[in-house]
Every structure is written in C-alpha cells, then in structure tokens.
Amino acid sequence: KKVIDKTFLAAEPFDANGRAIVKSKEEGYSLIDETGKVLTKDVYNQIKYIGSSYYAVYNESGTFGIIDSTGEKILPIEYIDLPKKPIVSYDEHNYLILGKNGRSYVYDIDDEMKEIFSKEGQVTLNSKGYFEVGHDYYRIDGEAIK
C-alpha cells in the first residue's frame, strides 16, 4: 500500500521520531514526517540525525546548524565541528557539544538550548559528571574546578 504520494531522488528510513531525510530536488535535502509532509523551510546540502530529536543541517560550505524534529531552527548555521557524540547525558540531563573556530560550545538541551559555557579546545563529558577541556575541568554549570 502506498503511504506517501511524493517520490524522492533519495530517502533514508524513518527514525525514532517518525522523520526521514529525503532528497527531493537536485539542490539538497529536506526532513519529512510519516505522511510525506516536508518539515524544513529550507533545502540543505546535507542533513544528519545527531540524536534525541535533533538534526545537523549543512550549507554548501560545510558549515552546519541545528534543527529539531519539527524542522524549526534551534541554532544558526555557523558551526564547523560536530563531535562523534554531540549529545551527551549526565544524571538524566542532556547537553549538546558543538565547535567552531577551535572553540567548543556546551548547550543545555533541557533548558531551551541555553549556552552553559564555551572554551578553546575539545570539550568532553566525563562519566563522573564534569566537562574536560585538555587538562582543565569544569562542573556541569561551567564553573572551573580548581
């Protein structure tokens, strides 16, 4: 039984959010729901599911931003470094780590993507509940640990 009336040049399987990344035009990709409705207002060079209900959307120069599963822009297209695991959790709280120009940014997903802090270098979340940047350590709220 045909579920979607539209045809696409390429399509990925539907994810846990009931969304699929499709290529409907030669110039780029869109995000659709299970009925085939296009959710993104813009067409992107690439879209990657990064976890939870978030997607990285890329422009032609390789810079990316973040949208949610409704197609709404969450963070602007200005980032250049997407870690292998950009969404991390500690104590049932979720964080997003992105980078641009050698600096890492940590956002609190559960607090409307509020920026917690940014530091030069690669930020990782330690399993004991603190962020590491090289040999420097920071609490979940961004305060330095001495």
C-alpha angles and dihedrals in degrees: 000000000000111000102176123040095204126084123216134201089230136357137184122215118272112270131218089280092058090250131127132195110229138179106221099161134032090248099061160306136303137188118242135186125229092276092056095254111151108236101184119082092205132048114236135204089233139356124200127189105229100181142279104033098322136109133190112228119200133205126210093275094055095254114134143199134189130257130178129232091274091059093251117145109246101172126016125254099264107102125105105180123064113180119222088252107028095167114063131174135208126175090354091304122120129220134183120214119197134162141214132170094357093308127110123216125203118204128190104231092190092054100056094278093298111179108244097186145317128220138178109261136024117323121208131177113236116219088240091066108265136101121245126208108178104301094340123096131205134189120240090266091055098256114142117249110223 
